[in-house]
Structures are given as structure tokens and as C-alpha cells.
Amino acid sequence: MTENNSPLAAPVRSWRESLSLYLQPASLRMLLLGFSAGLPLLLVLGTLSFRLREAGIDRSTIGYLSWVGLAYGVKWMWAPLVDRLPIPFLTARLGRRRSWLLLSQVVIMAGLVGMALNDPSQLLGPLVACALAVAFASATQDIALDAYRIESAEANAQAALAATYQTGYRLAMIWAGAGVLWIAARAQGTETGYVQAAWQAAYLVMALSLLPGMLMVLGSPEPVPAPMKPARNAAEWLQGAVIDPFADFWRRYRWQAVLVLSLIAVYRISDVVMGIMANPFYVDMGYTKDEVAAVTKVYGVVMTLVGAFVGGVLSARWGVMRILMLGAILSAATNLLFAWLSGVGHDVTALIWVVSADNLASGIASAAFIAYLSSLTNISYSATQYALLSSMMLLLPKFIAGFSGDFVNAYGYASFFHATAWMGLPVLILVALASRVHARADQY
């Protein structure tokens, strides 16, 4: 038996050593880059659903429009291009990772400006087109940033990088959630109902918020690229960029790849499916923009940050698989609190407790899950393989979430939240099976 150096196992590390990982330059850099990654998500999904519901768009339509988020679930299709294809002018000056990061940020900013200028209460199509552009550019940014993160530190530091990345990501979600609602509420003043000018001002501010991320990309070092054999022709390039990354994953995990991919495909299903109807739920329960901003986008996201930090430290201390199980249990269980809240009515105090518990669980689960995904990749194909794995995480949940509005219309919010909690049961079984597989592999 050889010495166990797997990042999935519990490493021998003191609490001080575990905490010091957060002070490494690579970890601190992930704060701002994580902010840039987290900003677009709510603006095309969560916050947008609040805006659309306030504009009078039906819940079923909002559910179907959540399929915009499927861009994140199919990003593996163009990940090989991001992994290998140089961008004229930019790549020679910034490097492979930073050039794709900057290009995607420019497209996101342009798309957010388009979303600001289009009124969904008058014509929905143009706004949806701009949201699609933002989603695809955001998914591209995720591909490049995940590769940048993985290549910036060794495997035993990935949990800390994941936690600081999540911190920046969640801070962006405060701004893209609470910030956009606060700005829209201030711009709306005493007017009631949907006011396009208020949302226009809010989305324009969000577009400008991409500037710090752009500056960080320009000021950050390019990680040392993994050596790649130059392609002599198109067929050889296709082999190295597309076929080899997928073949490498299956070669390393063999039949266990089915179990690993099954776990990844359903791990976040409870949170993702429930999340699509959260903002319509708040609108229908009579919560104001300021109440939602203060509670769900500040208290909730702060608790997510706490959860991400706790999840990162616990993963470094006790191993990723144990915390992956803890996160799965908490994520499913906290959805039941929303079912209870639906029967309470408009109660801000109850909302604070429910959202805080749910987001704490989400933070713990996210930090452990990102570290788990990172540990599965081969650094030679980091962008493509991580894109494949993180796409698997979103594809099935977001497809199912498209029907969430129909379910709520037919059965009500309480039944919907109960159903999303039960979706987490298979996850617990898969985590337990995967833990045994990885434990056996670590012995050899």
C-alpha cells in the first residue's frame, strides 16, 4: 500500500495549515475573478425571473425561459475551443486563459446593456436573445476561469481556491440580486407596478460592474500552460482538443466513470430546480423588492459565504467526500423549510431564517462539490474536462426546472418544495457509493 496523497481523502494537516491556504495569492485572486463569474448568473435566471413576474409574465413562461441556463449545461461542446484555440491579437498578449476571459467579459457587458434597453412587458423576444448571449458568454467565462483556477494551484489547495472563488461568486450574487433590486426600487420611487426605466437603470449598473473583473484579468499572471504537442493538421488538432480529454477521463475511471457522472448529474438537483421558482414565489407572497433584497440577497448570500468557508475548511481537514455527503443532506432538507414558509404567509422574520439555513447548506455543498470536480480533472485537459463535469451538474436539473412553473400552477408551492426535497434522496445513495469507490482507489 502506498502513501495516500489523494485530494479526496482526509489529508494530515493542522487547522493552522488549513486556514493558511486562504492567504495564498492564487486564493485571494479568486475573490475578484469569482465576482466576475457570479455576476451574470442571476441577471439571466433568478433576478430576471423576479423582473419577468413583476412585468406580468406567466409562471409557466418563466419556467420555460429558465432553459436559457442550459447554456451552462452544454458548455462542454465548445470547451475544446476555449482550451486550445487562440484568439487573434489577444492570446499572443494575454495568454490562452486570460484572452478568453477578457473576450467573454466584453460580450457579457454588451448583452447586459441589451437586456437593460429592452422592455419584456412590450416585447419579450429581444430581451431573451440578449439573455442568451449573456448566458453563452458567461458559460465561456466559466470554462476559461475554471481552467485558470485549476492550473493556478496544486490539487491539495483546490478546496481553498474553490471556497474563495465561491466567496467572490456569492458577493457578486449579492450585488446582482440585492443590488439590482435596490437600484430598481430607488429608481422606481413611489410608482407602483412594473417600471421599465427602473430596471433599465439597474441593468446598466450591472453591466458596468464587469469592469473590475476585466481589470483583474489584465493584471493577473497567466498560469504556466500544460505542455501540448503541436497539431500538424485539423484531424490531429481534433484528436488532441476534443477526443483525448474525454478518452482520458474514461481511461482513468473506466466503469466507475458511470457512477461519478451520475453523481455529478444529480448532486445539485434539489437546489437548482427549486431556485427557478424562488423569486416568483417571493412576488406571489407579497414581498417587496427591498424585502427580497435585504433578506434573500444579503442575509442569504452572507450565509452562503459562511457555508463556503466552512465547507472549504472542513474539506481540507476531513476530506471532500465526507463534506459532500453533509452538503447533500442539508441541501435537500432545507427545501422543506420553504414548504413550511408557503403556509406561513408574508413573514419577513420567517423568511430570514429559512433563507439563511438554505444558503448555509448551499455554501457547504458548493465548496465541497467544486473541490470534488477539480480533483477529477487531468491538468493537461483542465478546461475541457472541468467543463464536461460542471455541465453534467446543470444539464438535467435545469431541464427539469423548465417545467417548474407548470408544476406550481397545477399543485401549488408547498407540493413543489416537497418534491424538490425528495429529489435529493438518490444523491445520498450515489455519494455513499462514490465514497467507497474512491476509498478503494486511494489504497493503491
N, C-alpha and C positions, 0 to 999 in steps of 0.2 A: 504494500500500500504506500502510495506517495503522499507527500505533504499536500494538504488541502489548500489550494490557492484560489478556489472558485469564488467569484464575487457574489454568488448566490448563497454560499454558506456563511455562517456567522464567523467573521474574522476575529482574530485575537487583537483587540485594540482597546486602549483605555478610553474613558469618557473624554478626557482632555484631547487625545489624538483624534477622536471622532469629531469633536467640535471644531478643532483647528482646520479641518478640511474646508470649512466655510470661509476662511480668511485667505485662501489661495487666490491669486489673481484671476485664474480661469473661473472660479466660482463667483467672484464679485462681478466679473464681466457679464455673466449670465443674467444678472439682475436687469440690466437695461435692454439686453437683447431679448430676454423673456418678455419684457414690457412691449417691445415691438411686435412680438409674435402673438401676444394675448389681446392686443387692441382690436383687430378686425373681427374676431370670432363673434362676440355679442352683437356687433353692429350689423351682421348679416343673419343672425339667428335670434338670440334672446331679446336684446333691446329692440330689434326690428319687429319681433312678434308683438311687443307692447305697442309700438308705433302703429302697426297694422290694425291691431284690435281697437285702438282708440280711433282710428280712421274709419271704423265700421266694417272691416274685412271679416268675413265669417271664419269661425274656428276651423272648419274643415279646410278652407283655402290656406289658412295659416299653417296647418299641419302639412299639407302638400308642399307648400313653399319651403318647409324645412329641408326638403330634398336638395336645396341649394348647398347644404352642408355635405352632400355626398361627394363634393369635390375633394374633401379631406379624405374620403374613403377610397378614392381611385387614384390618389396621387402617385402610387407606385407605377402607374402607366407611363408617366413622364419623368420619374425619378432617375432612370438611367441617363437621360439627357442632362439633368442637373448635376449628376455625379461626374459626367465625363465631358460634356460638350462645352467648349469655351465660348464666351460671348465676345464678339469683336470689340476691340478697344478696351473694354472693362477688364477682362480676365488678365490681360498682359500687365495691367497696372495694379489690380487689386488681388488677384489670385482667384482660384477656382471657386472657393466658398463665398468670399465676400462679394464677388461680382454678381453672383446670383441673388445674394441677399439684397444688394442695393437695387437691382432691376425690379425685383418683386415688390419692394417697398414703394418704388415710384408708381407702379401700376395700382397698388392698394390705395395710395393717396388720390390718384386720378379717379378711381372707382368710387371712393367715399364722397368726392366732390359731386359726382354724378348722382349719387343717392341723395345728397343734400338738395339738389336742384329739382328733383322730380317728386311730384305730389301723388301718393298712392290712392288718395280719395278720388282723384280725377282720372288717372290712367296708371294701372299697375305695371304694365309690361316694361317700360323703360327703367323703372326702379329695380325690377327683378333682374334685368340684364346687367345693370351696374353691380348689383349684389353678387351675381355670378362671377363677374370679373374680379371683384374683391376676394371672393372665396377661392378661386383658382390661383390668384396671385399669392394669397395668404398660405394656401397649401404648398405652393412652391417655396415660399419663405421658410415654412416648416421643414421641408426636405433639406434645404441648404443649412439651416440652423441646427437641426438635429445632427447632421454630419459634422458641422463645426464643433458642436459640443462634445461629441464622442471622440473626435480627434484631438481635442484640447487637453485631455487628461487620461490617465490610466483607468482601468476598469474599477479598481478599488476606491476611486474618487468620484465615480459616476453618481452615486446616491446623493452626495453633497451638491454636485452640479445640477442634478435633477431638482433638488429642493430649492436652490437659489434661482434656477430657471423658473420654477413654479411660483416663487415669490414675485419675481418681476412680472410673470404672466398674470398673476392674480391682482397685482397692483394695477395693471392695465385694465383688468376686468372691473375694478372699482371705478376707474375713470370712464371706461366705455359703458358701464352700467349706471352707477350713481352719477357720474359726471355729466353724461349726456342727458339724463333725466333732470338733473338740477339745472343745467343750462336751458333746456327746453322749458322748464317750469318758470324760470326767471324771464325768459324771452316772451312767454305767453302772457305773463302778468295776470290780470283779472279776467281775461277771456276764458270762456268755457268751451269744452268740446275739442275737436282736433283743429290745431292751428299749424298750417304748413310752414309759415315763417319761423316759428319757434323751433321746429325740428330741423329746418334748413340751417339755422344758426348753430345748432348743436352738432350736426354732422360736419359742418365746415371746420369747427374747432377740433373735432376728432381727426379730420384729415391733416391738419397742421401738427397734430400730436405725433405724427410719424417722424418728424424732423429729428428728435433726439436719437431715435434708433438709427437713422441714416448717419448721423454724426458718429455714433459708436462703431458702426460698420467701417467708416472711413478711418477711424482712429485705432481700431483693433488690429492685432497681428494676425496674419494668415497662418493657420496651423501647418506644420510640416506635412505635406501630402504623402499618402502611402504610395510607394513606387508602383508605377503602372507600365506595362510593356506597350510601346507604341504600336498602334494598329497600322498594318500595311495596306489594308483595303476595307471596304464597307462591311464585308462579311466578318472579318476579324474584329472590327470595332463592335459589331452587333454581338458577337460572341463574348467579348470582354465586358461590354456595358450592360447587356440585358440577360444573356443566358447564364454566364458564370456566377453572378450574385445569387440567383435563385437556385442554381445547381449546388453551389457551396452550402447553402442553408440545408437543403435536403441531404446532402452528403454527410454533413456533420451530425444531424439529428435523426436521420433515417426514419423509421416508423414512428419515433417519438415526435416528429415534426407535426403529425396529425393532432396529437394531444396538445402540443404547445400552441399551435394555431387555433385550435378550438377554444382554449382558454383565453387567448388574446381576443378572439372574435366576440366573446360574450362578457368579458370582465367588467366593462363599464355600462352594460346594457340597462341596469336599473336607473342610473343617473341620467344617461343620455335620453332615453325615452321619456322619462318624467320631465326633464328640463324643458322640452319643447312647449309644454302646456303650462309651465310655471307662470310666465308673465300674463298670458290670457286669464289664468286663474286669479292673479292679483287684481287685474282690471275688473273682472266679473264680481269679485268680492268687495269692490268699492274702495280699494286702497288707492291713494293719490300718488302722483309722481314723486313727491317729496318723501312720502312714507316708504315707498318701494326703494327709492334711492338710499334713504338712511338705513333701512333695515337689511334688505336683501343684497345691496351692492356695497355697503360699508361694513356693518356688523358681520354679515355672512362671509364676505371676502376676507376680512381680517381673521376670522376663524379658519378659513381655508389656508391662509398663510401660516397660522399656528400649526394646523394639521400637516402642512407640507414640511415644516421644520421638524416637527415631532416624527413624522414618517421617515425623513432623511436620517435623523439621528438614530432612531430605533433600527432602521435597516442596516446602518453602519455597525451598530452594536450587536444586533442579534440575527442579522441575515435578512435578505429580501423576502424569502418565501414565507416566513412567519408573519411579517407585516403585510404581505399581500393577502393572506388569509384574514387578518384583522380588518383590513380595509374593505374586503368583500362583505364581511358580516355587517359592518357598520353602515356601508352604503345601502344595502338592501333594507336594513332595519329602520333607518331614518326616514325612508319614504312613507312608512306607516304614520309618522308624525304629521305629514301633510294630509293624510286621510282624516286624522283627528281634527286638524285645523279647518278642514272644509265644513265640519259640523259646528265649529265654534262661532264662525261668522267673522265680522270685521273687528279684530282684536290685535292691536299693534304689539302688545306685550307677548302674546302667544306667538305671533309671527317672529319676533326676535328669537325666542327660544328654539322654535322649530328650524328656522333658517340657520342659526348658529350651530346647532347639532348636525344638521345635514352637511354644512360646509366644512366643519371639522373632520367629519368622516371622509368627505371628498378629498381633502388635502392629504390625509394619511394615505388613502388609496392611490392617489395620483403620484406621489413621490415614490412609493414602492413600485408602482407599475412602470413608471418611466425608467427607473433603475433596472427593472427586470428586462424590459425591451432592449435597453442599451447593452446589457450583458449577453444578449443573444446574437449580437451582430459581429461580423468579421470586419475589422477596421479597413481592410482592403476594399470593401464594398459598403461602407457605412451608410452613405446616403440612400442607396437603393434598398438595402436590407431593412434599415430602420423605417423607410417609407412604406415598405411592404407590411411590416409588423404593425405600425401605427395606423395604417389604412385598414387592416383587418379589425382593429379595435373599433372603428367607427362605421364600417360599411353596413353590417347587419343592424346595429342599434338605430342608425339614422334612417334606414329603410323602414323599419317597423315604426319609428317615430312619426313618419309621414301620415300614418293612419290614426294618430293620437287624437286629432280633432274629431274625427268620426266617432271614436270610442267615447269621448267625453259627451258629445251630443246625444249618443244613444243611452249611456249608462250613468253619466254624472261623474263629477270629480272624485268622489270618495272611492268608487269602484275602480277608477283609473289608477289612483295612487296605490291601492291594494294590489292591483295586477302588476304594477311595476316592481313592487317589493318581492312578489313571488318569482319574478323573472331572475332574481339573484340567487335562487336556490341551486340551479345547476352549476353556477360559478364556484360555489363552495366545494362541490364534488370534484370539479376539474382542478382547482388549486391543490386539493389534497393529493390527487393522482400525480400532478406535475411535481409536487414536492418530493414524492417518493422516487420519481424518475431521476430528478436532478441529484437527489441524495445518493443514489446508486452510482450515477455517473461521476460524482465527486470523489468516490472511493478509488477510482482507477486513474 
